[in-house]
Amino acid sequence: MSASKGFGAESLNDGPVSFSRNRNAASKPALSSGEFLRQSCASMKIAIGPRNHEDCPHGVTAQRYAPADSASLDAAINAAYRQVYGNAHVMDNERSVELEAQFCNGELNVRDFVRGLAKSNFYRARFFEGVAPQRGIELNLKHLLGRPPINQAEMSAHITLLASGGHDAVIDFIVDGAEYAEVFGDDVVPYTRSFTSAAGIPTNSFANMAALERGFALSDSAIGSRSQLSNNLARGTTAYIQLPSGFRSGVSPSSPSGAMAFAPKKRASSDGGDFAPIRNDAYVGFGLGQREQEVFQRCPGDTADTINGLIRATYRQVMGNPHLMESERAMSAESKFAEGYLSTRELVRAIALSPEYSRRFFETNAPYRFVELNFKHLLGRAPTSQAELSEHIQILANDGYEAEINSYLDSTEYQSTFGEDTVPYLRILSEQGRSQLAFNRHLSLAEGYAASDTVLNSSSLVTSVATNSVPSGWRTTTTRTNRNGAVAGSPSATTKRFRIVVNAQPRGGRQRTPNASYLVSGKDMTSQLKYIHARGGRIVSITEVM
């Protein structure tokens, strides 16, 4: 199975859908400016083939043959609804019956039928009134031209037209434009074409279209009201292709029952070839849980249980692994996040600006401790230098608490690392530009896998950062002791080593390491079994390691 099909790069139809009953119809009086311009172009008798659109930007270069039978009519209507309405499920009372009747009678060609659907109350309510302007424009281009915006200049031009002429003016500008005429003409239903490297479309449009499409069975109205490409267009970067939650790599096209198979990630031979995590692993002793942290990211179509899991993961990271009472939670922000009004980044912001975060980490801690915890909670790392630490101390002193929190969430580092949808996490893996000293400082802040950041109110790193030295005590916390006492072949049950093999997690689970095996000492057996069962794993076998 091609990976591109996982995010919607396929079609219900083998090729473009077309229909025409007006091939030899006599010219009628023009009822719109666009129709008048097209008739004027037709009277110029421009030869078929490549031409300069400046000569006549409203005429079609070459009309392909379009069938006129009833089956083709039904296919064209269905394809138009699916394309223009963004794969939405349309009820009978939401269909444009009058437009369909005119189309069936030959009063409208495909181009004008598509125009009418894009100006309908259904389309206006979903993709104009119910979304941000940038989101509306990127969807207009996707639905009517089959591609995403090319650059920020194109997006800005359409926003300007939207502000001056309204929604209908934007639709007419696209449908009457030279690109629509050249690609689709009068008789072809628009279709997604950025997946096929169409002439004149830049390569990054493939990735941008994948960001808009998301999935073959997903409706555009379900993705949300905010723009998916505004940040990338503004910065001139390419969108990151995210496979939808139902798609997994490593799938065999001929796998039985069409099940999605997981490709387990093999660990290095130096740690026994297990998959992760391992109880006897030094990383677990350092309170990091596993070498590659679980990444929690909001995706279209997430269930209520998944949303609640994301909220819990956000609290755990931002509030420093606390136990929160109901009265201490940011219930308003949770509700807005669950309903799609807040992105993950804005949920993080709301929690970090909440009275509870202020009470735990600002009002009761030294300023240096507060700033180093902000680095840990919001950027997933420790401060790298005295200059960086001093910069945030000055923001806190001069501009206040809210400005200090916003300085992390609005930074380029946060956007490039976590973006809008990912919950911040402890960045354990080596990163370009990060020194070994920064890694040791990271471990000094990671007090333990079950520890809370509210236990300590004095800075852990002030001396290390000021003197550019390794922090003291970074490997002596209580949670890191007695972790390496498992001995192969030991006569004591508490010090023996056991390997637990766990079957794949359920479909849709947030755990990223399915088909795992765990290496655990006898004294840690109970806690490891709880860890597995809490994540929905099914134990296949437990064997002693000799």
N, C-alpha and C positions, 0 to 999 in steps of 0.2 A: 504494500500500500504506500503510495507516495505521501510523504509528510505534508506536502502542500494541500492535499485533499482534507487533511485534518482541520484546517482553518477555513474551509469553504471554497477552495480553488477548484470547484467543479460545478457543473451545471446539470439541470434536469434534462436539457435538450442537447442534442448532438451538435447543433450549430445555431447561428442567429435565427430568431423566429421572425418571419415577415408575412405580410398579408396586404393585398391591394385589390380594390374594385374600381380604381380610378385611372388605370393605365391609359385608356384611350378616351377618357371622359373629356367633354368640351370644357373650355375655360369658363369659370363662373366669376361673377363680380367679386373683387377682393373685399372681405369683411373685416380685415385687420391689417395693420401696418406690415406685419411679418408676411402675410399672404400676398400683399401687393408687391413687396420687395422680391419674393420668390418668383412671382409671375413676370416681373420685370427682367429678372435674370434669365428666365426661360426664353423670353423673347429675344435675348442677345445671341442665341444659338451658339453658345460656347461648346467647343468640341469636347467629347468625352476623354477623360484622362487627367493626369496631373495638371494643375493650373495654379495661377496666382489668386488667392482668395481676395486680395484687395480689388481685383476686377469685379468680383461679384461674390460677396461673402454669404449670400443667402441661397445660392443655387446648389443643387446636388451634382457632383462630378459624374457619377455613373450609377444608375439604378439597376440593381440586380433583379432577376426574375422573382416575382412574388406570387404565390398561389392565391386562388380566390375561392376555394371550396370551404364548406362549413367546418370541417375538422381543423383546417388552418386558422379559421376565424376564432374558434374556441381556444386553440393553442396560443394565438396572439393575445387574446384577452387575458388568459391566465398568466402568461409570461409578463404582460404589462403590469398587472396587479402585483405580481411577486417582485418585479424589479423596482417599480416606482414606490411601492409601499414598504420596501425594505424587508421583504419576507414575512410580513405580518399576516396573521390569520384574520381574514375579513369576513364578518357576518353578512348575511343577506341584506339586512337593513343598512349596512355600511357601504354597500356597492353603489357605484355611480350608474344607476339604471338608465338615466337619460343619455349619458355619454355612450353607454353600450348600445342603446337603440340607434343613435346617430351613426355610430361606427358600423353597426350591422347593415344599415341602410345605405352605406356608401357616402354619407354626408361628411364624414370625417375620415382622414387617413390616419395611419398609425402615429405620425408625429403629433397631430392635433389631439388624438385620443390620449397620448402620453401627457401632453400639455394640460388637458382637462383634468386628468387624475392628479397631477402635481399642484393644481390650483383648487382641488376639492376641499371641502370642510374637513374630511378625514385626514388628509395630508397636512393641512394647515394646523389642525389641533395637535398632531403628533410631532411634526418636524419643524414647526415654526413657532407656535405659541408655547409649546411645552418644553423647548430646549433653548440653550444659550445660542446667541447669533452665530458664533464660530461653528458650533455643532450643526446648526441648520445648514450653513453653507457647505460644509464638508459632506453632509448627507445629500444635498441637492446635486453636487457634482458626482457623487457615487451613484445616485439613482438615475440621473439623466445623461451623464457622460460615461458612466462605467469606470470611473477612475477617481483617485483622491486629489486634493489640491496639489498643484505642482510645487508651489513655493509660497512664501509669505506675501509676496506682491500680489499674486492672484487672489489669495484670501482677502487681503485688504481692499482690493478693487471691488470684490463682491460685497463686502461689508459696507463700503461706501454707497454702492448702488442700493443695498437693502435699506440703509438709513434715509436715502433721498427718495426712492421710488416704491419701497415696500416689497413684500413677498412676490407679488405677481410680476413685478418688473424684473426680479432676479430670474424667475422661471422663463419669462419671454426671452431674456438676454441669452440664456443657455440654449433653449430650444431653437431659437432663430439664429444662433451663431454658426460660424463657419465650421467649427469642429464637429458639431452635431450633424450638419448637412453632409460633411465629407465622410463621416464614419457610418451613420445610420440612414441618412436620406429621409424620404417620406414614408417608407414602408417597413423598415426594420425596427423591431422593439429594442431599446437600449439593453446592453448586456455588460457584464463585468469583463473588462479587457486588460486590466493591469497585470494579470497573471500570465499573459501570453507574450510579453515583451513587444507590445505594439509599437509601431514606428512613431517616433516623436515623443514617447513617454520615457522619462528618466528611470534608471534602474531602481532608485529608492522608492519609486511608486509601488513596486511589488511589496516591500515591507510595510509601507503606509497603508496599502489596500488590505493587507493581512490584519493590520491593527483595527481597521474599520469593519472588516468582514466577521472576524472572530470565530464563526462556526457556520456550517452549512445549514443547520436547522435553527439558528438563532435569529430573532427579530431585531432590527435596528432600534426599535423603541424600548427593548429590554436592556440595552447596554448602558443607558443613562443619558442625562441631559447635558453633560459637559463635553467639551471637545476632546477627542482622542489624539489630535495631532497638533494642537496649538503650540505646545511647548517645543516639539521637534521642529516645526516650521519656523518658529521665532529664532531658535538657535541654529538652524540649518543642519540639524542632525537627522539620522535615520531612525525611525521607530523600531523598537525591539520586537521581534516576532515572538508572540506567546501562543503556544499551542493551547487549545481549549482544554478544560478540565476532563472532558471525556476522551481525549486522545493521548496515547502513550507511544513513545518511541520504542523501537525494537519489536514491532508487530509484524507477524508473518501474514501475508495476504491469505494464505490457505489455512490459518489456524482454525481449529474446530470451533463450531458454534459462533464464530466471529468474535470471540472474546479478545479483549485487548491484553496483550502479554507484557509483563514487565521485564526489563533487562537489568538485573541486579548489578550494582557497581562493586567490582572486586577491590578489596583493600590491598595495600602493599603486603608483600610476603614478610616484611619485617615485623608485622604485628599479627602473624599467624594466618593471614589470608582470610580473615573474617570480614563481614560486611560492615558492621558498626551498629550501635556502640558496643564497647566491651567493658565490663565492670572493672577489670584489672588494668585497663588502659590508663596511663598517667593523665591523659586529658580529662578523664572522668574525675580523677582525684583532684584536679585543679578546678573542679566545679563547672566544667564546660559541657558536660553531658555527652558530647560526641564531637568528632573532629570537624564534621560539616554540620553546622547548625540547621535545624528545621527552618525553612523559609515559609512564612505565611503571607499569602497574597490574595487579595480579593479578585475574583474572576466573575464574568457574567454568568448568570444562572446559578450562583451559589445558593444553597438551601438555607433555611432558617438556622438549622443546627450548625452549618458551616460558618454563618455570620456570627453566631454566638461564640464559636471557637476562635474566630479572628478577634473578637472583642476581648476574650479572656487572654489571648496571646499579647494583645496590645497592653492590657493592664499589667501583665507579668513583666514586660520589658520596660515600660515607661515608669511604673511605680516601684521598680526594683524588687520584683518577686514577693509581693506582700500578700497578706490575707485581708481582704477588704470586706467590711460590713456593707449591707445594702445602702445605708445612709451615706456611705463614703464614696459611692460610685457616681460618675457623671451621667445620670440617667437620660437627660435631655440630649446630650451628644450621642449616646448609644442609640436612642430612638431615631435620630436623624441619619445616623450611619446605616442602620438596618433598613431604612426606607430609601436609601440612595441619595440623600441630600448632602451628605458629607463623604469625602474621599477618606481613605485610610490616613493620609497625612493630616487632614483636618481633624480626624478623631484623635490622633496623637497630640495635635496642638491643643485641643479642648481639654484633654486629660492633664497635659503638662501645665496648663494655665488654670486648672481647677483649684479651689481652696484646699483640697486634700493634699495635692502635690506640694503646694506652698507650705502647708503646715508641717509636712513630713521632712522636706528637704531644704526649705528656704528659711523658715522662721526658727528652726531648732538647730541648724548646722552653721558651721563657720563658712564664710564666703568661698574659700578655696574648696571646701568639701562640696558645696552646692554646685560650683562650676564643674568640678571633675565628674560629679554624678550626672550632670546634664550631658556631658560628652558621652558617658557610658549609656545613658538611657535613650538619647535622641540620635546619636551618631554611631553607637555601637563600638566605641573605641575610647582609649585614654588620651588626654592631651599630649601633644608631641613635644612641646617646647615651652619655655618660660614666656616667650613673646606671645604665643597663642593663648596661654592661660591669662596673662596680664590683659590682653585685648578684651577678653570676656569679663574680667573683673571690672574693667573700666566701663564697659557697656552696662553692667549691673549697677555700678555706682552712679553713673551719669544719667542713664536713660530708664533704669528701673527694671523690675522683675519681668514684665511682659516683653520688653525689647530683648532681654537676654534669651528668653525662650524662643522668640521668633528668629533670632539670629542664626539658630541651628536649623530650624525647619525651612527657612527661606534661602538657605545657602546652596551654592552650586554642588557641594559635596553630597548633601542630603538628596537633592534631585537626581544626581547621576547614580547614586548608590541604591536608593530605595524608591524614588519616583513617587507617584501619587497613590499606588495601590499596595505597596509592600510594607509590612510591619517591620520597624527597625529591629535588628538582631545583633548579637555580639559577633564582630567580624574576626573570627579566629584564624582563618586561612591567611597565608602570606599575601601581602599586597605590594604592588610596585611603589617604591618610595617609602615604605615603612621599615624601620630599623628593628633589630632584635631587642633593643632597649624598650621600644614602644610595646613590643609583645610582652615583655616582663611587666611593664606597667599595667597592661591589660589584665594579666593574671592577678596582679595585686588588687585590682578593683573587683575581680570575680571571686568574691569571698567563698563561694561554695554553691553547689547546685541547688541546695535547699535553703540558702541563707537569704536574709532580707537586708536591703541597703539601709534600713532605718536603724540598724543595731549600732553603727558607728557614726559619730557626728563630727569627728575631726578629720582633717585631710590625710589621705594615705600617700599622696604623691608630692606634697609641697616641697619636701627636701630633695626628692629625686629629680623633680623638674628644675628646681633652682640650681642644683649642682650638676645636672646632666649625668646622674649616676643611676645604677640599678636600685630600685626600691628595696628596702629591707623587709624581710618577712613575707616575701611574695610566694614562698613555698612552704610555709609553716602553719597554715591555718588548720584548725581541728578537723575540718572535713577532708583534709588531704592526708591525714595520718592513717596508718593501718590499712592502706589500700593495696599494698603490694605483699600481703602476707599469704597469698595463695601459693601452695607448693605442690608440684606434681607428685603423685604417689604418697602423699602425706598420710600417716595413720589417723590423724585427727580429721573428723568430718568438717570442722569449721575452716580448715586450711586447704582442703582438697579443691581441685579445680574441676569445673563442669562446663560442658558446652551445651547450650540450649539452642535448638534449631526451631525457628518460627516461620510459619507459613505466611503467604502474602497478606497484606492488610486488605480490608474491604475496599471495594471500588469507591472512590471519592474521599478516602481517608487522607488526613493531612500529613501523616508520617511519610517521609520521603525515602526511607530505606526498607522496602519490603523484601521478603525472602531473606531475612537476616539470621545470623547466628551470633550468640552472645557467649563470651567467656567470663565466668563468674566463680567466685570462691563460695564455699559452703555457707559462710556466715552472711553473705550477701544474697543468698538464694531467694529468700522471701521477698525482699524489696525489689529484686529484678523481676520476679514473677508478677508482682503488682504492676510494675512498669509496663510489662508486655500486655497484660490483660486490660489495663486502662486505655491502651491504644488499639484495642480490637484485634490483637494478634492471636493466632492459634498455635499452640506449642505442638511440634511434631515429635521431638525426641529430646531427652536429657541424658548425656553420656559423660562419664568421668574422663578427664584428660590425663593420661599417664605420662 
